[in-house]
């Protein structure tokens, strides 16, 4: 796995949304590779900008998509304990670093079109990717079994 954090921030700087940057970086970093990158990007596209109303951060949502894909269950008979534990850890770690997962609150002091807001989002994408990368490392054995 190459550096998920660097890939995500670079993709965001290139113009991908926060959620798209996270999922594409996970694909580029070979965390997940048995899904079409275009399909993956489409799945994440609606999660940016706090899903249109400014609440759940798209970078967090994108990271959760990857947690679900990597650790989620495929059938109702499969356990959901592992994915729920990882999903909670992602939220808890993000809140520990950023205090909230709400996009509107994370960007409250910036004008939406300002370079300062954009840089703030670069930093948020970086944080979400780093947290995701750590969760992946913690669950590497279980994820490897799925590929």
Rosetta blueprint (number, residue, H / E / L):
1 X L
2 X L
3 X L
4 X H
5 X H
6 X H
7 X H
8 X H
9 X H
10 X H
11 X H
12 X H
13 X H
14 X H
15 X L
16 X L
17 X L
18 X H
19 X H
20 X H
21 X H
22 X H
23 X H
24 X H
25 X H
26 X H
27 X H
28 X H
29 X L
30 X L
31 X L
32 X L
33 X L
34 X L
35 X L
36 X L
37 X H
38 X H
39 X H
40 X H
41 X H
42 X H
43 X H
44 X H
45 X H
46 X L
47 X L
48 X H
49 X H
50 X H
51 X H
52 X H
53 X H
54 X H
55 X L
56 X E
57 X L
58 X H
59 X H
60 X H
61 X H
62 X H
63 X H
64 X H
65 X H
66 X H
67 X H
68 X H
69 X H
70 X H
71 X H
72 X L
73 X L
74 X L
75 X L
76 X L
77 X L
78 X L
79 X L
80 X L
81 X H
82 X H
83 X H
84 X H
85 X H
86 X H
87 X H
88 X H
89 X H
90 X H
91 X H
92 X H
93 X H
94 X H
95 X H
96 X H
97 X H
98 X H
99 X L
100 X L
101 X L
102 X E
103 X H
104 X H
105 X H
106 X H
107 X L
108 X L
109 X L
110 X L
111 X L
112 X L
113 X L
114 X L
115 X H
116 X H
117 X H
118 X H
119 X H
120 X H
121 X H
122 X H
123 X H
124 X H
125 X H
126 X H
127 X H
128 X H
129 X H
130 X H
131 X H
132 X H
133 X H
134 X H
135 X H
136 X H
137 X H
138 X H
139 X L
140 X H
141 X H
142 X H
143 X H
144 X H
145 X H
146 X L
147 X L
